[in-house]
Amino acid sequence: MTRRSLAWLLVVLAGCNGEPPLYAVGTLERDRIEVAAESAEPVLSVDVLEGDRVAAGQLLVTQDPARARARLALLRAQREQAAARLEEAERGPRAETIAAAEARLRGARSARETAAAQLRREQSLAARDFASANELDVLQGRFDQARAGVEEAEAALDELRAGTRVEVIRQAREALAAAEAALAEQALTLSRTRLVAPVVGVVEALPVEAGERPQPGQTVAVLRARQPAYARVYLPEPLRARVAVGTRAEIRLDGRPEPLSGRVRWIAGEAAFTPYFALTQRDRSRLSYLAEVEATDAAADALPVGLPVEVHFPADGDR
């Protein structure tokens, strides 16, 4: 029976005695869950069969993890490198590095003193006209160069003694955090080459086979969740005002003398069948609202999907 014919059946029932019906008809259903691939790696194995009952976390499909493992190893090495750089920045310059800078400063000062002595001798000779102006200019240039070398060595030593700048340490920490985030993401990518069941259920379909290369987002397994079972019904417009989310209900099935207890878990916000013309009082009876009534009775766990059901509601809309 189609959804439209179900809706019209409810309309007929409503008009038999002038009172809105206190039940709706539909079918017993369970959530349909599609498990999708997150990468285009080849399928190594399909680890279940259609119709198998599976537990939450049970392996369904395995994809080739080689590329993800190689990428993980690379990111792990980059993370270790970033950690070493941060450790070096926080520890600051080594004592041997500072000692070498001090030695370079002593050498620069010695070169400056030598250049100063040569310049003084040349200036004394030039005062007695025993030295040329060119020689004096050359020695002056050497002295200026030596003096600049001393200033450079002093600045380098001061920088080492002051330790690593705060900005450099902050950058090293951020680089390490980025490396750790990339490593965690890749570890997740590797884990998802093993596709597992998210809930307890039954395998309904397996659209892929070993050797195939699914596209990211492509469905590789379809499950029917074992819990919760629910009735999908259409509420006629006269009954809609009496029923709300949380309303108590009874789910009745053919061949089962005792009804299942349940509660309304969802009602569509818009009517499923809306005429294009103005809604007169007569026309309003044609409206119906799709609803889901969850079976709270544990006995529903063993029932298959697709069974015809009647969902009865209390006259007072009890919750």
Buried (B, 14 or more C-beta within 10 A) or exposed (E): EEEEEBBBBBBEBBBEEEEBBBBBBBBBBBBEBEBBBBBEBEBBEBBBEEEBEBEEEBBBBBBBBEBBEEBBEEBBEBBEEBBEBBEBBEEBBEEEEBEBBBEBBEEBBEBBEEBBEBBEEBEEBBEEEEBEEEEBEBBBEBBEEBBEBBEEBBEBBEEBEEBBEEEBBEBBBEBBEEBBEBBEEBBEBBEBBBBBBBBBBBBBEBEBEEEBBBEEEBBBBBBBBBBBBBBBBBBBBBBBEBBEEEBBBBBBBEEEEEBBBBBBBEBBEEBBBEEEEEBEEEEEBBBBBBBBBBBBBEEBEEBEBEBEBBBBBBEEBEE
